[in-house]
């Protein structure tokens, strides 16, 4: 199989890839509740000749190759959408209040495309390619759930790859940027701060304890962590996204609830900020005679890219796409701070994250991920499918001797 041949085969799948992407887009589902999505992916794989197996709450795994002894390479496609009502003007909108505003419909379609390509070349695979179809990436729970259910075992995974499409990048659609070795996506933590006071009539604040006043001071005080307690190289983002309290304009409520997220790039900074968040929240609340509790919910660690795998992926992609469309983040750094729960996989096996340009602003792709108006260029589907398949097969071919082949 030559790179040219694989690209031609991927191009022949163009209509089916677009059809898959559009079905997934119009049937957007969130978290682990992927009834239609899971049924569609399972049927597509079965029709190709695979035997997809449920992994965890609503993940799927299928195996390509295995006819020749060798290592195991995993490729991931996440399937879940966001609870966002779509506003983009397209011919195939989602109408159920959920939206693939992060491009996971393209990821799943591309891994399905890679599955077709791998099946066509199954006799050539020097080892096994494990196809991972993951739920609940947006809430940072799907990868961990699948790992706990045995994702990386039977057969044991030796290396892993993910691709994430990016809207509004200043590169030709289909250009792939290979992450630089090290961390490419920060750790994430979601949290809730609950401030308890004593409700009373709005005209008599002295008879109560105003939790809104305390919460407002907590919000401002938390920003001081980044401004005054971290070194300049300690990158972090702490965001309060919601503040909810009260039901009437003339009543001081009993309780305020704030929710937010924290992004950090190393575990020491992550632990320090979380500790200070608790101290500041409790101390600030106490100064206003209120109390505060901080609870941390779902999250994920930082995504670590393996140095050798990064070099291999860059080399393979340049063979496939050419130097103009296969770039390295070492030379073309990406300014991104979004987290990715593929990090759980990267903590277990050598992994690499690829970013794929999926629409230039000057061509009308103006909105960012997670925006209700975001759109993606479907022209990238063929190249993405080929990239998944080619990197997997080339890595297996180059590493089969390690396991005795």
GIWO-V772951 format. One record per pair of residues at least 6 apart in sequence whose ideal C-beta (glycine too) atoms are under 8 Angstrom apart, sorted by the first residue. I is the first residue (numbers start at 0). J is the second residue. D is the distance in Angstrom with one decimal. If there is no record, write none. Layout:
# GIWO-V772951
[[I:J:D] [I:J:D]]
This chain:
# GIWO-V772951
[[0:120:5.4] [0:123:6.0] [0:392:7.2] [2:318:5.2] [2:319:4.4] [2:389:6.7] [5:116:6.5] [5:319:7.0] [5:385:5.1] [5:388:6.6] [5:389:5.7] [6:319:7.0] [6:381:7.4] [6:382:7.4] [6:385:5.4] [8:116:5.9] [8:119:6.5] [8:385:7.8] [9:112:6.5] [9:116:6.2] [9:381:4.3] [9:382:7.0] [9:384:5.0] [9:385:4.0] [9:388:7.8] [10:381:5.1] [12:112:5.4] [12:115:6.0] [12:116:7.6] [12:381:6.6] [12:384:6.6] [13:380:7.1] [13:381:5.5] [15:112:7.7] [15:115:7.8] [16:108:5.4] [16:109:7.3] [16:111:7.6] [16:112:4.9] [16:377:7.8] [16:380:4.1] [16:381:6.4] [16:384:6.4] [17:108:8.0] [17:377:5.4] [17:380:6.5] [19:39:7.9] [19:43:6.9] [19:107:7.5] [19:108:4.3] [19:111:5.5] [19:112:7.7] [20:104:5.3] [20:105:5.7] [20:107:8.0] [20:108:4.0] [20:377:6.3] [20:380:6.3] [21:91:4.5] [22:39:6.1] [23:36:6.2] [23:39:6.8] [23:78:7.5] [23:99:6.9] [23:104:4.0] [23:107:5.7] [23:108:6.4] [24:91:5.7] [24:92:8.0] [24:93:6.1] [24:99:5.2] [24:104:4.6] [25:91:5.3] [25:92:7.1] [25:93:5.6] [25:94:7.6] [26:35:4.3] [26:36:6.2] [26:39:7.2] [26:93:7.4] [26:95:7.9] [27:80:3.6] [27:81:8.0] [27:85:7.9] [27:93:4.2] [27:95:6.7] [27:97:4.1] [27:98:5.5] [27:99:5.1] [27:104:7.3] [28:34:6.8] [28:35:6.3] [28:36:5.3] [28:78:7.9] [28:79:6.7] [28:80:6.0] [28:97:6.1] [29:79:5.6] [29:80:5.5] [29:81:6.6] [29:82:5.5] [29:97:5.4] [29:137:7.0] [30:79:6.0] [30:134:6.8] [30:135:5.0] [30:137:7.4] [30:138:5.7] [30:140:7.6] [31:56:4.5] [31:57:4.7] [31:79:8.0] [31:134:5.0] [31:135:5.1] [31:140:7.5] [31:141:7.3] [31:144:7.7] [32:57:7.5] [33:57:5.0] [33:78:5.7] [33:79:6.4] [33:134:5.3] [36:78:5.1] [36:79:7.8] [36:107:7.5] [37:57:5.6] [37:59:6.7] [37:78:7.5] [37:134:7.8] [40:51:7.4] [40:59:5.9] [40:78:6.8] [40:107:6.5] [40:111:6.9] [40:132:5.4] [41:51:5.1] [41:59:6.2] [43:111:5.5] [43:114:7.9] [44:51:4.4] [44:59:7.3] [44:61:5.1] [44:111:7.5] [44:114:6.3] [44:130:7.6] [45:51:6.4] [47:114:5.9] [47:115:5.9] [47:118:5.2] [48:118:5.9] [49:61:4.2] [49:62:7.5] [49:63:7.4] [49:114:6.7] [49:118:7.3] [49:130:7.7] [50:61:6.8] [50:62:7.8] [51:59:4.9] [51:60:6.9] [51:61:4.5] [51:132:7.9] [52:59:7.0] [52:60:5.3] [52:61:7.2] [53:59:6.4] [54:60:4.6] [54:131:7.9] [54:145:4.9] [54:148:5.0] [54:149:6.8] [54:150:5.6] [55:134:7.7] [55:141:7.5] [55:144:4.1] [55:145:4.4] [55:147:6.9] [55:148:3.8] [55:150:7.5] [56:134:6.7] [56:135:7.7] [56:144:5.6] [57:134:4.4] [57:135:7.7] [58:131:7.1] [58:132:6.2] [58:133:5.4] [58:134:5.6] [58:141:6.5] [58:144:6.9] [58:145:4.3] [58:148:7.2] [58:150:7.3] [59:130:7.8] [59:131:7.9] [59:132:4.1] [60:129:6.3] [60:130:6.6] [60:131:6.1] [60:132:7.4] [60:145:7.7] [60:150:6.5] [61:114:6.8] [61:129:7.8] [61:130:4.5] [61:132:7.9] [62:127:5.6] [62:128:7.3] [62:129:5.9] [62:130:7.3] [62:154:7.6] [63:114:6.6] [63:117:4.0] [63:118:6.4] [63:121:6.1] [63:124:6.3] [63:127:7.0] [63:128:4.3] [63:130:6.6] [64:117:7.0] [64:121:5.8] [64:124:3.1] [64:125:7.7] [64:126:6.1] [64:127:4.7] [64:128:5.5] [64:395:7.5] [65:124:7.6] [65:126:7.7] [65:127:4.5] [65:154:7.7] [66:121:6.7] [66:122:6.2] [66:124:7.1] [67:124:6.7] [67:125:5.1] [67:126:6.7] [67:399:7.4] [67:404:6.4] [68:126:7.4] [68:399:7.7] [68:402:6.7] [68:403:6.7] [68:404:5.1] [69:124:7.9] [69:125:4.6] [69:126:2.7] [69:127:7.1] [69:395:5.6] [69:398:7.5] [69:399:4.0] [69:402:5.7] [69:404:4.9] [70:126:4.7] [70:127:7.7] [70:157:4.1] [70:158:7.3] [70:395:6.1] [70:398:5.3] [70:399:6.7] [70:401:6.7] [70:402:5.3] [71:126:6.1] [71:127:4.6] [71:128:7.7] [71:129:5.7] [71:154:4.8] [71:155:6.3] [71:156:5.0] [71:157:5.3] [72:126:6.8] [72:127:7.4] [72:128:5.4] [72:129:7.1] [72:156:7.5] [72:157:6.7] [72:158:5.4] [72:159:7.2] [72:160:7.2] [72:391:4.6] [72:394:5.4] [72:395:5.5] [73:128:7.6] [73:129:4.4] [73:130:7.9] [73:131:5.6] [73:150:7.9] [73:151:7.6] [73:156:4.7] [73:158:7.2] [73:159:4.1] [73:160:7.1] [73:344:7.2] [73:348:7.5] [74:110:6.0] [74:113:6.3] [74:128:6.5] [74:129:7.5] [74:130:6.2] [74:131:6.7] [74:159:7.4] [74:160:5.2] [74:161:7.5] [74:387:4.9] [74:390:8.0] [74:391:5.7] [75:106:7.9] [75:110:7.3] [75:131:4.4] [75:133:5.9] [75:142:7.9] [75:159:6.8] [75:160:7.1] [75:161:4.4] [75:341:5.9] [75:344:7.1] [76:103:7.8] [76:106:4.5] [76:107:4.5] [76:108:8.0] [76:109:6.6] [76:110:3.2] [76:111:7.4] [76:130:7.6] [76:131:7.0] [76:132:5.5] [76:133:7.0] [77:103:4.7] [77:106:5.5] [77:107:7.2] [77:132:8.0] [77:133:4.6] [77:134:7.6] [77:136:4.0] [77:141:6.9] [77:341:8.0] [78:103:5.9] [78:106:7.8] [78:107:5.0] [78:132:5.7] [78:133:6.4] [78:134:5.7] [79:103:6.0] [79:133:7.9] [79:134:5.3] [79:135:5.6] [79:136:5.8] [79:137:5.5] [79:138:7.9] [79:141:6.9] [80:93:7.3] [80:97:4.7] [80:98:5.7] [80:99:4.6] [80:100:7.2] [80:101:7.6] [80:103:6.4] [80:104:7.4] [80:137:7.6] [81:97:6.7] [81:98:5.8] [81:99:7.5] [81:100:4.9] [81:101:6.3] [81:137:5.7] [81:369:6.3] [82:96:6.9] [82:97:5.8] [83:97:7.1] [83:98:4.4] [83:100:5.1] [83:369:7.1] [83:371:5.3] [84:96:5.3] [84:98:6.8] [84:371:6.3] [85:92:5.0] [85:93:5.0] [85:94:7.7] [85:98:4.2] [85:100:7.6] [85:371:5.9] [86:371:4.1] [86:372:5.2] [87:366:7.8] [87:371:7.0] [87:372:5.1] [87:373:6.6] [87:374:5.1] [89:374:6.3] [93:99:7.0] [98:371:6.6] [99:105:7.9] [100:368:6.4] [100:369:5.0] [100:370:6.4] [100:371:6.7] [100:373:5.3] [101:137:6.7] [101:368:5.0] [101:369:6.1] [102:163:7.1] [102:164:4.0] [102:165:7.9] [102:166:7.2] [102:357:6.4] [102:368:6.8] [102:375:5.4] [103:136:6.8] [103:137:8.0] [105:164:5.1] [105:357:6.9] [105:375:5.9] [105:377:7.6] [105:379:7.1] [105:380:6.5] [105:383:7.1] [106:162:6.6] [106:163:7.1] [106:164:6.9] [107:132:6.5] [108:380:5.9] [108:384:7.9] [109:162:6.8] [109:380:5.9] [109:383:3.9] [109:384:4.8] [109:387:6.1] [110:130:6.0] [110:131:7.9] [110:132:6.7] [110:384:7.8] [110:387:6.0] [111:384:7.9] [112:380:6.5] [112:381:7.2] [112:383:7.4] [112:384:2.9] [112:385:7.9] [112:387:7.6] [112:388:8.0] [113:130:7.6] [113:384:5.0] [113:385:7.7] [113:387:3.7] [113:388:4.3] [113:391:7.5] [114:130:5.7] [115:384:7.6] [116:384:6.3] [116:385:6.7] [116:388:4.2] [117:124:6.7] [117:128:5.6] [117:388:5.3] [117:391:7.2] [117:392:7.4] [120:388:7.7] [120:392:6.9] [123:392:6.9] [124:392:6.0] [124:395:6.2] [125:392:7.8] [125:395:4.8] [125:396:4.9] [125:399:4.1] [125:404:6.1] [126:395:4.0] [126:398:7.7] [126:399:5.8] [126:402:7.5] [126:404:7.5] [127:154:5.7] [127:395:7.8] [128:388:7.9] [128:391:4.7] [128:392:7.4] [128:395:7.2] [129:154:7.3] [129:156:6.0] [131:145:6.9] [131:150:6.5] [131:159:8.0] [133:141:4.6] [133:142:5.9] [133:145:6.1] [134:141:4.4] [134:144:7.7] [135:141:3.3] [135:144:6.8] [135:340:7.9] [136:142:7.0] [136:339:7.3] [136:340:5.3] [136:341:7.6] [138:297:5.5] [139:187:5.9] [139:189:7.8] [139:297:4.9] [139:298:5.6] [139:299:4.2] [139:338:6.9] [139:340:4.3] [140:297:5.4] [140:340:7.1] [141:340:6.4] [142:150:7.9] [142:299:7.6] [142:340:4.5] [142:341:5.8] [142:342:7.6] [142:343:4.3] [142:344:5.8] [143:299:7.5] [143:340:6.9] [143:343:4.8] [146:343:5.8] [146:344:7.0] [146:347:6.7] [150:156:7.5] [150:344:7.8] [151:344:7.4] [151:347:5.7] [151:348:6.4] [156:347:7.9] [156:348:5.2] [157:348:6.5] [157:349:7.5] [157:398:7.3] [158:305:7.4] [158:308:5.7] [158:348:6.0] [158:349:4.8] [158:350:7.0] [158:394:6.2] [158:398:7.8] [159:341:7.7] [159:344:5.1] [159:345:7.3] [159:348:5.4] [159:349:7.3] [159:350:4.4] [159:351:7.7] [160:308:7.9] [160:312:7.0] [160:350:7.1] [160:351:5.6] [160:353:7.0] [160:387:7.0] [160:390:5.8] [160:391:6.9] [161:339:7.5] [161:341:4.7] [161:344:7.9] [161:350:7.4] [161:351:7.8] [161:352:5.5] [161:353:7.0] [162:175:7.3] [162:352:7.9] [162:353:4.6] [162:354:7.7] [162:355:5.4] [162:383:5.9] [162:386:6.7] [162:387:6.6] [163:339:6.9] [163:352:6.8] [163:353:7.3] [163:354:5.7] [163:355:7.0] [164:354:7.9] [164:355:5.0] [164:356:7.9] [164:357:3.9] [164:375:5.9] [164:379:6.7] [164:383:7.5] [165:333:7.8] [165:335:7.7] [165:354:5.2] [165:355:6.7] [165:356:6.2] [165:357:6.0] [165:368:7.2] [166:357:5.8] [166:358:5.2] [166:364:5.6] [166:366:6.5] [166:367:6.0] [166:368:5.8] [166:373:5.3] [166:374:7.3] [166:375:5.9] [167:358:6.4] [167:359:7.3] [167:360:5.0] [167:364:5.7] [167:365:6.5] [167:366:7.0] [167:367:5.9] [168:174:7.5] [168:354:7.7] [168:356:4.0] [168:357:7.3] [168:358:7.5] [168:359:7.0] [169:359:6.5] [169:360:7.4] [170:176:7.7] [170:326:7.6] [170:356:4.0] [170:359:7.3] [171:323:7.6] [171:324:6.4] [171:356:6.6] [171:359:7.6] [172:356:5.7] [172:357:6.2] [172:358:6.2] [172:359:6.8] [172:376:4.4] [172:378:5.3] [172:379:5.2] [173:320:7.4] [173:324:6.0] [173:355:6.9] [173:356:6.7] [173:378:6.6] [173:379:4.6] [173:382:4.2] [173:383:7.4] [174:320:7.9] [174:323:7.7] [174:324:4.7] [174:325:7.7] [174:326:6.5] [174:355:7.2] [174:356:4.3] [175:316:5.6] [175:320:6.6] [175:324:6.7] [175:325:5.6] [175:326:7.1] [175:353:5.2] [175:354:7.1] [175:355:5.1] [175:356:7.7] [175:382:7.8] [175:386:6.1] [176:326:4.8] [176:327:7.1] [176:328:5.4] [176:331:5.8] [176:333:6.1] [176:353:6.9] [176:354:4.6] [176:355:7.8] [176:356:7.7] [177:309:5.7] [177:312:5.1] [177:313:4.5] [177:316:6.7] [177:325:7.2] [177:326:7.1] [177:327:5.2] [177:328:6.4] [177:351:6.7] [177:353:5.8] [178:304:4.4] [178:309:6.2] [178:328:5.2] [178:351:6.2] [178:352:4.7] [178:353:7.0] [178:354:7.4] [179:304:7.0] [179:309:6.8] [179:327:6.8] [179:328:4.3] [179:329:4.5] [179:332:7.4] [180:304:5.5] [180:305:7.0] [180:306:3.8] [180:309:5.0] [181:303:6.8] [181:304:6.1] [181:306:7.9] [182:264:5.4] [182:265:7.5] [182:301:4.6] [182:302:6.5] [182:303:5.9] [182:304:7.4] [183:302:5.5] [183:304:5.4] [183:328:7.1] [183:333:7.9] [183:352:5.1] [184:301:6.6] [184:302:3.9] [184:335:7.5] [184:337:6.5] [184:338:5.4] [184:339:4.2] [184:341:7.9] [184:342:6.4] [184:352:6.6] [185:234:7.4] [185:236:7.9] [185:262:4.3] [185:263:5.7] [185:264:4.9] [185:301:5.6] [185:336:5.9] [185:338:5.5] [186:262:7.0] [186:263:5.1] [186:264:7.2] [186:266:7.2] [186:269:5.2] [186:298:6.8] [186:299:6.4] [186:300:4.9] [186:301:4.5] [186:338:6.7] [186:342:7.2] [187:260:6.3] [187:261:7.1] [187:262:5.7] [187:298:5.0] [187:299:5.4] [187:338:3.4] [188:260:6.8] [188:261:4.4] [188:263:7.9] [188:269:7.1] [188:273:6.8] [188:295:5.4] [188:296:7.8] [188:298:3.9] [189:258:7.2] [189:259:7.5] [189:260:5.4] [189:295:7.2] [189:296:4.5] [189:297:5.6] [189:298:6.0] [190:258:7.1] [190:259:5.9] [190:260:7.3] [190:261:6.6] [190:273:8.0] [190:276:7.1] [190:293:6.2] [190:294:6.6] [190:295:4.9] [190:296:6.7] [191:256:6.4] [191:257:7.1] [191:258:5.2] [191:293:7.4] [191:294:5.1] [191:296:6.8] [192:214:7.5] [192:217:6.5] [192:239:8.0] [192:256:7.4] [192:257:4.4] [192:258:7.7] [192:259:7.6] [192:276:7.8] [192:280:5.4] [192:291:6.1] [192:292:7.4] [192:293:5.2] [193:254:6.5] [193:255:7.4] [193:256:5.3] [193:257:7.9] [193:291:6.8] [193:292:5.1] [193:294:7.6] [194:210:4.3] [194:213:5.2] [194:214:4.6] [194:217:6.8] [194:254:6.8] [194:255:4.4] [194:256:7.8] [194:257:7.4] [194:280:7.8] [194:284:5.6] [194:289:5.5] [194:290:7.3] [194:291:4.8] [195:210:6.2] [195:253:6.7] [195:254:5.5] [195:284:8.0] [195:289:6.1] [195:290:4.8] [195:291:7.3] [195:292:7.9] [196:207:6.6] [196:208:3.8] [196:209:5.7] [196:210:3.4] [196:211:7.9] [196:213:6.6] [196:251:7.3] [196:252:7.5] [196:253:6.2] [196:254:7.2] [196:255:7.7] [196:287:7.9] [196:288:7.6] [196:289:4.5] [197:207:4.4] [197:208:4.1] [197:253:6.6] [198:207:5.7] [198:250:6.7] [198:251:5.6] [198:252:5.4] [198:253:4.2] [199:206:4.6] [199:207:3.0] [199:250:7.8] [199:251:5.2] [200:206:7.4] [200:249:6.9] [200:250:6.6] [200:251:7.5] [201:248:7.2] [201:249:4.0] [201:250:5.7] [201:251:5.8] [202:249:7.0] [204:251:6.2] [207:251:5.1] [208:287:7.2] [208:288:4.9] [208:289:5.4] [209:251:5.1] [209:287:7.2] [209:289:7.7] [210:244:6.6] [210:251:7.9] [210:252:6.5] [210:253:6.9] [210:254:5.9] [210:255:4.4] [210:284:8.0] [210:289:5.2] [211:244:5.6] [211:245:7.3] [211:251:7.2] [211:252:7.0] [211:255:5.5] [212:287:5.9] [213:255:7.6] [213:283:6.5] [213:284:4.8] [213:286:7.9] [213:287:4.1] [213:289:4.1] [213:291:7.1] [214:242:6.4] [214:244:7.3] [214:255:4.1] [214:257:6.0] [216:283:5.2] [216:286:7.8] [216:287:6.8] [217:257:7.4] [217:279:6.8] [217:280:5.2] [217:283:4.8] [217:284:6.6] [217:291:6.5] [218:239:5.3] [218:242:7.2] [218:257:6.8] [220:279:5.1] [220:283:5.2] [221:237:5.9] [221:239:7.2] [221:276:6.3] [221:279:6.0] [221:280:7.5] [222:237:7.2] [223:279:7.8] [224:235:7.8] [224:237:6.5] [224:272:5.8] [224:275:5.3] [224:276:7.3] [224:279:7.3] [225:235:5.8] [225:236:7.8] [225:237:6.3] [228:271:7.9] [228:275:6.5] [229:235:6.2] [229:268:6.9] [229:272:7.9] [233:264:7.9] [233:265:7.8] [233:268:4.9] [234:263:7.4] [234:264:5.0] [234:268:8.0] [234:336:7.8] [235:261:7.1] [235:262:6.5] [235:263:4.8] [235:264:7.4] [235:268:5.9] [235:272:6.1] [236:260:7.9] [236:261:7.3] [236:262:4.4] [236:336:5.9] [237:259:6.9] [237:260:7.8] [237:261:5.2] [237:262:7.9] [237:272:6.7] [237:276:7.6] [238:259:5.1] [238:260:5.3] [238:261:7.7] [239:257:5.4] [239:258:7.4] [239:259:4.1] [240:258:5.9] [240:259:5.2] [240:260:6.7] [241:256:7.6] [241:257:6.5] [241:258:4.5] [241:259:7.5] [242:255:6.6] [242:256:7.6] [242:257:4.9] [243:255:7.1] [243:256:5.0] [243:257:7.8] [244:252:4.7] [244:254:6.5] [244:255:4.0] [244:256:7.0] [245:251:7.6] [245:252:4.0] [246:252:7.5] [261:269:7.4] [261:272:6.1] [261:273:7.1] [261:276:7.7] [261:298:8.0] [262:336:5.4] [262:338:6.1] [263:269:4.0] [263:272:6.4] [263:301:7.5] [264:301:5.8] [265:301:6.9] [266:300:7.2] [266:301:7.6] [273:295:6.6] [276:293:5.7] [277:293:4.8] [280:291:4.3] [280:292:7.8] [280:293:5.1] [281:290:7.5] [281:291:5.3] [281:292:7.9] [281:293:7.7] [283:291:7.3] [284:290:5.5] [284:291:3.6] [298:338:8.0] [299:338:5.9] [299:339:7.3] [299:340:4.3] [299:342:4.9] [299:343:6.2] [300:342:4.9] [300:343:7.0] [300:346:5.9] [301:342:5.9] [302:338:7.8] [302:339:5.2] [302:341:6.1] [302:342:3.9] [302:345:5.1] [302:350:7.5] [302:352:5.8] [303:342:7.3] [303:345:4.7] [303:346:6.8] [303:350:7.1] [304:345:7.1] [304:350:6.6] [304:351:5.2] [304:352:6.0] [305:345:7.8] [305:349:3.6] [305:350:6.1] [305:351:6.3] [307:349:7.0] [308:349:4.9] [308:350:6.8] [308:351:4.6] [308:394:7.6] [309:327:7.7] [309:351:5.4] [311:390:7.8] [311:393:7.6] [311:394:5.8] [311:397:6.9] [312:351:5.0] [312:353:6.8] [312:390:5.5] [312:394:7.8] [313:325:6.5] [313:327:5.3] [315:389:6.0] [315:390:4.9] [315:393:4.5] [315:394:7.1] [316:324:8.0] [316:325:3.7] [316:353:7.8] [316:386:6.2] [316:389:7.6] [316:390:6.7] [317:325:4.4] [318:389:7.7] [318:393:7.6] [319:325:7.2] [319:385:6.3] [319:386:6.4] [319:389:4.8] [320:382:6.6] [320:386:7.2] [324:382:7.7] [328:354:7.7] [333:354:5.9] [335:354:7.7] [337:368:7.2] [339:352:6.8] [341:350:7.0] [341:352:6.7] [344:350:5.6] [345:352:7.8] [353:386:7.2] [355:379:6.0] [355:382:7.9] [355:383:5.8] [355:386:7.7] [356:379:7.4] [357:364:7.4] [357:375:4.4] [357:376:5.3] [357:379:5.2] [358:364:2.7] [358:374:6.7] [358:375:5.5] [358:376:4.3] [362:376:7.6] [363:374:7.7] [364:374:5.9] [364:375:7.1] [364:376:6.3] [365:372:7.9] [366:372:4.5] [366:373:4.2] [366:374:7.1] [367:373:6.4]]
